[in-house]
Amino acid sequence: MEATPPLDDAAVRWTGPRDGRPVVVLLHGYGSDERDLFALARQLPDAFLYAAVRAPLGMPWPQPGYAWYPIEGLESRDAARTTDGARRFLEWLAQAVGEDQTVGLIGFSQGGAVALQAMRLEPERFAFCANLSGYATPGELEGDASLAERRPSVFWGRGTVDTVIPEALVVHTTDWLPRHADLVGRIYPGLGHAVSPGELDDLSMFLTKQAEEKSAPGALQDAPRSAPRIGSVES
């Protein structure tokens, strides 16, 4: 099995200088690259500094783009490879963003799965997460109990005609997220494996709420809580 390489820091796109604002990292889906979600950043609240990263694995020839973990078929999702991708992301984050800075995540499809996996590995590091057309990876991780105690805000949006994510993973995520996070769930009738203008509006409202509720530096991480279209061929 090919080892997951480090992220390419030179490929990261930032919306501005690293000026101490809370950082939101964008993780693209399978077969895409950092430019995909970066296109959304100009439509999101400017209270945050956005960074779009490139997944570490190249796609099998002759397919373009990058992946967080290999997919051999729509039913094939290797939890260990998802975790490997998340650990590589965390290694990059430790070098790129100061420990005292508030960090949120937005991931599309398998980028959403990796974002949640990173949050599960280091729940104290992240203030919130938005999972767009993604899922929670089955299995237990060392940070799950802490995550369930902290209950960070998680936005999960998906379409009713999304046939890319296996139904079993949708069912698992529907059960898992409310037990580990303060869930903001949205279902979009007629939407496939993509981000619609309506979902983008909901995402913007979610981010605005995060900024308004916890405006002090680091406050998003301080305390546990009480209980255009973007798409890719695969997740």
N, C-alpha and C positions, 0 to 999 in steps of 0.2 A: 504494500500500500504506500503510495506516494505521501511523504510528509507534507504537512501544510506549511508553506513558506511564510516569512514575515510580510506584513503590509508594506507597501511602497510609500514612504512618507512624501516623496517627491510628487506623487500623483494626487495628493490630497488637495482639494479645492476649498478655500476659505472665502467667506463673504466679506471679510474685512480684516483689519489688523487684530492681533490678539490683545485686546484692550481690557481684559478683566471681566467682560460681560459673561453671563452664563453661556455655556457652549452646548449646542445641540448637534450631535453627530448623525449623519445620514448614511444608511447602509442600503445599498441597492440590491436588486434581485438577481436571479440566475441569468447569465448571458448578457448582462448589462455592464455599465461601468459608472464611475463617479459622476459623470455628466448628467445622468438620468435624473436622480433626485435633486441634484444641484439646481436644476431648472425650476424646481418648486420653491427654492429658498426665497426668491424675490417676492413671492406671494404670501410669505409667512411673517409673523410679527417680528419687528426689528429689535425687540428687547433682547434677542439672543444673537450670538455669533454662531453661524452654521459652518460645519466642516463636512464635506462629502468625501468619503474614503473609497478606495478601490479594493474589491475583494482580492484575496491573495492567489487564487488559482486561475490559470488560463483555461479557456474552454477547449474541449477536444477539437482538433482540426477537422473540418474547416470552419467551425462555428466562431463567430466573433464574441468578444466580451469576456467577462470574468465570473467566477463563482466562489462562494464561501465554502462549499463542499460539493463533491461530485453527486450527480443524480443519474442513475442508470435507467430509471423508468419512473413514471408518475407515482408509483407505490413505494419507491425506494427512498428512504430517508434514514441515514445512518446517524444515530444519536452521538456516537463517539466523534464522528467527523464534524458534526455541528459544534460540539464542544471544542474541538481543535480550532475551528475558525473563530470561536468566541475568545479563546485564550490568546490567539494571535492578535485579535483586535484589542484586547486588554493590554497586551504588551505595548502596542503602538500608543494607546491612550496614556499609559503611564509616562511615556516620554514626551508626548505632545501637549498634554493639558495638566496644569498644576493640580495637586491634590486638594487645594483649598477652593478650587473653582467648581461651581455647580455644573453638573453634566446631565443632559437628557439625551434620549435616543429616538430616532425615527428610522424604522426599517420597513422595506417593502418585500413581501414574499419571503424567500429564504433569508434576506437581510433582516426581516422582522423576527424570524426564528432565532437568528444569531444574536440580535439585540436582546431578546428575552433571556437567552442562554447566558449572555454576559452579565445581565442583571442578576441572574440566579447565582452566578459564580462570585460576584462581588456586589451584594445588595446595598452595601453602605456607600458605594461609589456613585450611584445614580439616583437622580431625583424623580424621574418619570420616564415613560417609554410610550411611543406610538407604534403599534404593529399594524401595518396596512397589508391586508390580504395574506397575512402570515399565520403562524401557529406557535403553540408551546410544545417543545420537544418532550416526548414521554420519557419517564425515568426520573430517578432522584438525583439531586445535586447537593453539595455540601452547604450551599447557602439558602436552600429552600425554606428551612425553619425561620431563619432570620428575615427572609423576604416576607413570609406570611405575617411576621410580627410587625414589620415596618409598614407594609401595605402601601407601597408607592402608587401613584396614579398611573394607570395604563389605559391608553386608548386602543381599542381593537375594532377595526372596521373591515367588513368583507361584503362581497356581493352575493346575491342569491343564485346567480348562475355561474359562479366561479367553479369550474370543473378541474382546476389544476391541483388544488390542495385536496388530498384524500379525505373522504367524509369522516373516517375514523379519527383523523387529526383534528378536524373541526369539532367533533364531539368531545374529544379529550380537552381541547383548549377551552371549550364552553364550560366544562366542569372545573378545570384547573385554575383559570384566571381569577374567578371570584374568591377562591380560597387563598390566594397569594397576593392580591393587589386590590386597590380601590379602582374597580373596573368602570370605564366609560365605554360601553359597547354600542356599536351602530351596525345595522344591517341595511344594505342598499338594494332595493328591488330592481331586478333587471341588469345589475352590474356584474360583469365577468371579472377576470383577473386583472384588475386595473384600479386606478384612482380616479374618481369622478369629480367634477366641480363641486358637487354637494359634499362629498367627503373632504375635499380640501377646505371648504368652509368650516366644517366641523372640526377638522384638525387645527385650523387657525384659532378657533374659539377655545379649544382645549389648551393650546399653548399660551394664549392670552391669560387664561385662568391660572395656569401655573405661574406665570410672571407676576400677576396681580396678587395672588394669595401669599406668595413667598418672595417678596421683592428684596429682602435683605440678603447680602452676600452669604451664601452657604446655608440659608434658612431652609431651602428645599430639602436639605439632607439632615437637618438637625434632629428631627423627632419622628417616631413611627406614627402612622395614621391609625385611626380607628376604622373597627370594621366599617393647467393643461392635462390630459389623461396620461398616466404612466403605467406601463405594463411590460411583462416579459412572457416568453413562451412557457417557461416552467418556473417553479419556485426555487 
